[in-house]
Amino acid sequence: PSSRSKIWDAFTNPGDVVTVAYGYRWRKHFGRDQLQLLIDLLRNEPGSRHGVIVTWDPSQDGLSLAKKKNVPCPYTFTVNIIGGRLHLHNIVRSNDVILGVPFDVLGFALLQCLLAQELGVRPGIYSHSISNAHIYDSHFEAAKELMSRKNNHKKITLELPENAFKEIEKRNRNVVDAIIENLTKQYEPSQAIAGIKIVPY
């Protein structure tokens, strides 16, 4: 089965899925592999303050340019190693609180843990800054339901396989499956809230 969520399909145009994906922007779009350069930088200079990854392309995204379905919401993030811990600060121009925020926080926190393991340090603080946080009208009832619930979720501990970052780069599906299985075994979701759909813009 596919591991890709289909809720984001409304944001894509045929032919442009890859070029606007975060991974493509980080690793190919600007003519250099930002993630690998980040790892090399922090391995050689752990105290560097130059660990900045950019997703937003001023030549293609926003302002008066042609409107696209898919424009990066998390447009940059910084990575710093302080006191032996790797901290990641994600900066987001626009975030749908009901669907976008949970996906982004989980995804970037996982990336933070992968980078920390690769660099031989512990994960530190994950910070998530949103310029425009919003709840769509169609999500109001879901938001009310969420607010009425108590958070009884147990703590989840992420256990990464050895050399997870490198193995994922090699497209080792077993490593991805092991991470998903580790999280799925611990996660006890509350009753699903039906009818929440992504809102394209």
C-alpha positions as CSV (number, residue, x, y, z in Angstrom):
1,P,0.0,0.0,0.0
2,S,1.1,3.6,-0.7
3,S,2.5,5.5,2.3
4,R,1.6,8.8,0.7
5,S,-1.5,10.5,2.2
6,K,-4.0,11.5,-0.5
7,I,-5.6,14.4,1.4
8,W,-3.1,16.8,-0.3
9,D,-4.1,15.8,-3.9
10,A,-6.2,19.0,-4.2
11,F,-3.0,21.0,-3.9
12,T,-1.2,19.4,-6.9
13,N,-1.2,20.1,-10.6
14,P,-0.2,17.3,-13.0
15,G,3.5,17.5,-13.6
16,D,4.5,19.8,-10.8
17,V,4.2,17.5,-7.8
18,V,7.9,16.8,-7.5
19,T,9.2,20.4,-8.2
20,V,7.2,21.9,-5.3
21,A,7.7,19.1,-2.8
22,Y,9.8,20.1,0.2
23,G,12.3,17.3,-0.4
24,Y,12.9,18.4,-4.0
25,R,13.3,22.1,-2.9
26,W,15.8,21.1,-0.2
27,R,17.9,18.8,-2.2
28,K,17.7,19.7,-5.9
29,H,15.8,22.8,-6.8
30,F,18.4,25.5,-6.1
31,G,21.3,23.5,-7.6
32,R,22.7,22.2,-4.4
33,D,21.7,19.7,-1.7
34,Q,20.9,21.9,1.2
35,L,20.3,19.0,3.6
36,Q,23.6,17.3,2.9
37,L,25.4,20.7,3.1
38,L,23.7,21.3,6.5
39,I,24.9,17.9,7.8
40,D,28.5,18.6,6.6
41,L,28.4,22.1,8.1
42,L,27.3,21.0,11.5
43,R,29.5,18.0,11.6
44,N,32.6,20.2,11.0
45,E,31.3,23.3,12.9
46,P,28.7,22.3,15.5
47,G,28.4,25.8,16.8
48,S,27.6,27.3,13.3
49,R,24.7,29.7,13.1
50,H,24.5,29.2,9.3
51,G,22.3,26.1,9.3
52,V,19.5,27.6,7.3
53,I,17.4,25.6,4.8
54,V,15.1,27.5,2.3
55,T,12.1,26.1,0.6
56,W,10.6,29.3,-0.8
57,D,11.8,30.3,-4.3
58,P,11.2,34.1,-5.0
59,S,11.4,33.5,-8.7
60,Q,8.4,31.1,-8.6
61,D,6.4,31.6,-5.4
62,G,4.0,34.3,-4.3
63,L,3.8,38.0,-4.7
64,S,2.5,39.0,-8.2
65,L,3.5,35.8,-9.9
66,A,0.9,33.4,-11.4
67,K,-1.2,31.8,-8.6
68,K,-0.4,28.1,-8.1
69,K,-2.2,25.5,-6.1
70,N,1.0,24.5,-4.3
71,V,3.2,27.1,-2.7
72,P,5.4,26.1,0.2
73,C,3.8,26.9,3.6
74,P,6.9,26.0,5.7
75,Y,9.3,28.3,3.8
76,T,12.5,28.0,5.8
77,F,13.9,26.4,8.9
78,T,17.1,26.7,11.0
79,V,19.1,24.1,12.7
80,N,21.4,24.8,15.6
81,I,23.4,22.5,17.9
82,I,23.6,24.0,21.4
83,G,24.8,22.1,24.5
84,G,25.0,18.8,22.6
85,R,21.4,19.1,21.4
86,L,20.0,19.8,17.9
87,H,17.3,22.4,17.8
88,L,15.1,23.0,14.8
89,H,13.0,26.2,14.3
90,N,10.4,25.9,11.5
91,I,9.0,29.1,10.1
92,V,5.6,28.8,8.4
93,R,3.9,31.6,6.3
94,S,0.5,30.0,6.5
95,N,-0.8,27.0,8.5
96,D,-4.2,25.3,8.5
97,V,-4.5,24.5,12.2
98,I,-6.7,21.4,11.9
99,L,-4.8,19.5,9.2
100,G,-1.6,21.4,8.2
101,V,-0.2,21.9,11.7
102,P,-0.3,18.3,12.8
103,F,1.3,17.0,9.6
104,D,4.0,19.7,9.6
105,V,4.9,19.3,13.3
106,L,5.2,15.5,13.1
107,G,7.1,15.6,9.8
108,F,9.6,18.3,10.9
109,A,10.1,16.8,14.4
110,L,10.9,13.5,12.7
111,L,13.4,15.2,10.4
112,Q,14.9,16.8,13.5
113,C,15.4,13.4,15.2
114,L,16.9,12.0,12.0
115,L,19.4,14.8,11.7
116,A,20.3,14.6,15.4
117,Q,21.0,10.8,15.1
118,E,23.1,11.4,11.9
119,L,25.2,14.0,13.7
120,G,25.5,12.0,16.9
121,V,23.7,14.5,19.2
122,R,20.4,14.4,21.0
123,P,17.2,16.1,19.7
124,G,16.6,19.4,21.4
125,I,13.7,21.9,21.1
126,Y,11.4,21.9,18.1
127,S,9.9,25.4,17.5
128,H,7.0,26.1,15.1
129,S,6.4,29.7,14.2
130,I,3.3,30.5,12.1
131,S,2.7,34.0,10.5
132,N,-0.9,33.2,9.6
133,A,-2.6,30.4,11.6
134,H,-6.2,29.8,10.6
135,I,-9.1,27.5,10.9
136,Y,-11.3,27.2,7.8
137,D,-15.1,27.6,8.1
138,S,-15.6,24.0,7.1
139,H,-13.4,22.9,10.0
140,F,-15.2,24.8,12.8
141,E,-17.2,21.9,14.0
142,A,-14.2,19.7,14.0
143,A,-12.3,22.3,16.0
144,K,-15.1,22.5,18.5
145,E,-15.1,18.7,18.9
146,L,-11.3,18.7,19.4
147,M,-11.5,21.4,22.1
148,S,-14.2,19.5,24.0
149,R,-12.0,16.5,24.4
150,K,-9.4,15.8,27.0
151,N,-5.9,14.9,25.9
152,N,-5.4,11.4,27.4
153,H,-2.7,10.3,24.9
154,K,0.2,8.5,26.4
155,K,3.7,9.6,25.7
156,I,5.2,8.3,22.5
157,T,8.9,7.5,22.3
158,L,10.6,7.5,18.9
159,E,13.1,4.7,18.4
160,L,15.0,5.1,15.1
161,P,16.8,2.2,13.5
162,E,20.6,2.7,13.2
163,N,21.8,5.0,10.5
164,A,18.2,5.9,9.7
165,F,19.0,9.0,7.6
166,K,21.5,7.2,5.3
167,E,19.2,4.2,5.0
168,I,16.2,6.3,4.0
169,E,18.4,8.1,1.4
170,K,19.1,4.7,0.0
171,R,15.3,4.2,-0.3
172,N,15.4,1.4,2.3
173,R,11.7,0.8,2.7
174,N,12.3,-1.5,5.7
175,V,13.6,1.5,7.8
176,V,10.6,3.6,6.9
177,D,8.3,0.7,7.8
178,A,10.1,0.2,11.1
179,I,9.6,3.9,12.1
180,I,5.9,3.7,11.1
181,E,5.5,0.5,13.0
182,N,7.2,1.9,16.1
183,L,4.9,4.9,16.2
184,T,1.7,3.0,15.3
185,K,2.2,0.5,18.1
186,Q,2.3,3.3,20.7
187,Y,-0.3,5.6,19.3
188,E,-3.8,5.2,20.6
189,P,-6.0,7.5,18.6
190,S,-9.2,9.0,19.9
191,Q,-12.4,8.4,17.9
192,A,-12.1,9.8,14.4
193,I,-13.7,13.1,13.4
194,A,-15.3,12.4,10.1
195,G,-15.5,14.8,7.1
196,I,-12.4,16.9,7.6
197,K,-11.1,17.8,4.1
198,I,-8.1,19.9,3.0
199,V,-9.1,23.3,1.7
200,P,-7.2,24.2,-1.6
201,Y,-6.5,27.9,-2.2
